[in-house]
């Protein structure tokens, strides 16, 4: 019997891998293809991976706030065993500077 695929995800970075995970959880057979050697080796790799809430739109702030709750329960969401190393959500605070050459609100 030949195997078949329901969906092909192009790109194995954060977005592609997340999409593939959710498609598999919904019962689909998924293939992920990427031009690099493994997951996260493209533009995801050098990302600063910052979770922030300072966006110029309410929709952006709302999406960031919702993602915060997902990050806090990341291991549970992935259903990963406690022994598996994962990216971690570390609260570290923020500093905002209101300087003359770029006052707060300048870009909104």
C-alpha positions in Angstrom: 0.0 0.0 0.0 1.4 3.4 -1.0 1.6 6.0 1.8 -0.1 9.3 1.2 0.2 12.8 2.7 -2.6 15.2 3.6 -0.4 18.3 3.9 3.1 19.4 3.0 4.5 22.2 5.2 7.4 24.1 3.6 9.8 25.4 6.2 10.8 23.8 9.5 11.3 26.9 11.5 9.1 28.0 14.4 6.0 28.7 12.3 6.3 25.7 10.0 7.0 23.3 12.8 4.1 24.7 14.9 1.7 24.4 11.9 2.9 20.8 11.3 2.4 19.9 15.0 -1.1 21.2 15.1 -2.0 19.5 11.7 -0.7 16.2 13.0 -2.7 16.6 16.3 -5.8 17.2 14.1 -5.3 13.8 12.6 -3.6 14.7 9.3 -0.6 13.0 7.8 2.0 15.7 7.4 5.4 16.0 5.6 7.7 19.0 6.5 10.3 20.0 3.9 13.1 22.5 4.5 16.1 23.5 2.4 18.3 23.4 5.5 19.5 20.3 7.4 17.0 20.4 10.3 14.3 22.2 12.2 15.1 25.7 13.1 18.2 26.0 11.0 17.0 28.9 8.9 15.9 32.4 10.0 14.5 30.9 13.3 18.1 29.9 14.4 19.5 33.4 14.9 16.2 34.8 16.3 16.3 36.6 19.6 13.1 34.7 20.6 11.7 37.6 22.6 8.2 37.6 23.8 7.1 41.2 24.1 3.9 43.2 24.5 4.9 46.5 23.0 3.2 46.6 19.6 1.6 49.5 17.8 -1.8 47.8 17.4 -4.2 46.3 19.9 -4.4 43.1 17.8 -0.6 42.7 18.1 -0.7 43.2 21.9 -3.6 40.8 22.2 -1.8 38.1 20.2 1.4 38.6 22.3 -0.6 38.3 25.5 -2.3 35.1 24.4 1.1 33.6 23.4 2.5 34.4 26.9 0.1 31.9 28.4 1.1 29.3 25.8 4.8 29.8 26.6 4.1 29.4 30.4 2.6 25.9 29.6 5.0 25.1 26.7 6.0 21.6 28.0 2.4 20.6 28.5 1.4 22.0 25.1 4.1 19.9 23.4 3.3 16.9 25.6 7.1 16.6 26.2 8.5 14.4 29.0 10.1 16.3 31.9 13.6 14.9 30.9 13.5 16.5 27.4 15.3 19.8 27.1 13.1 22.6 25.7 13.2 26.3 25.1 12.1 28.0 28.3 10.1 31.1 29.1 12.1 33.4 31.4 10.6 36.6 32.7 13.2 39.3 32.7 11.4 42.6 32.5 11.9 45.5 30.1 13.5 48.9 30.0 12.0 51.6 27.8 13.8 54.9 27.2 12.0 58.0 26.2 14.8 60.0 24.4 14.6 63.2 22.4 15.5 61.6 19.1 12.9 58.8 19.3 10.2 59.7 21.8 7.7 57.1 22.9 4.7 57.0 20.5 6.8 58.2 17.5 6.1 55.1 15.5 2.4 54.7 16.2 
